[in-house]
């Protein structure tokens, strides 16, 4: 019985080691790719913030109650 347990353990461990190595290598590649994407998207984030600000201004103009925007501009 112990021989079978040792045999099964040997087979499992011999298959687990290469799978573990492949998993670690692939995980490293994924982390490097994600890091490159984050570095490349930093300028895009600033641009997106400016666009969102402009969109908020346009929404305020479109959804403005009649005359309110004119009164705000005149008050300036």
N, C-alpha and C positions, 0 to 999 in steps of 0.2 A: 504494500500500500504506500509506503514512504517513497518507493522508487517512482511510482506514478505521480505523486505530488511533486517530487523533484523534477521529473520530466516535464510536467505541465508548467511548472514555474520557470524552467529553463526556456521552454518555447515562448512563453509569454514575455519574459524579460528580453529575449533575443529579438522579438518583434517590437517591443516597446521602445527600446533604445533608439533605433533609427527613426521611428515615428516621432519620438520626442525631439530629436535633433532637427528633423524637417520642420516640425511645428515651431521651434524656437527661431529658426532661420526665417521662416515665412512671417512670423510675428515681427521680427526686426525689420524686414523689408516693408511691412505695412506701416510700422511706426515712422520709418524714414519718409515714406510717401506722404503720410499725413502731415508730418512736420514741414515738408516742402510745400504742400498745399496751403498750410496756415501762413507760411512766410510770404507766399505769392499772393495771398488774398488780403493782406494788410492794406495795400493801397485801395483795393476795391471797397473795403469797409468804410474808409473815409469818404470815398465818392458816393457810396450808398447813403451815408448819413446826410450829405449835402442834397442828394436827390429827394430823400424823405422830407427834409425841411422845406424844399420847394413845393413838394406835393401838399404838405400841410397848409402852406400859404394859398395854393390854388383851391384847396377844399374850402378854406375860409372864405375865399372870394365867391365861389360857386354857391355855397350854402348860406351866404349872407342874406340877412333880412333886408328888404328893399330900403335903400337909403342909409343904412347903418354904416356901411363902408364909406360912403360919401361924407357923412358926419364925422367919422374918425379921421379921415384925411383932412377935412376942413379944420378940425381941432388941432392938427399938427401945425 
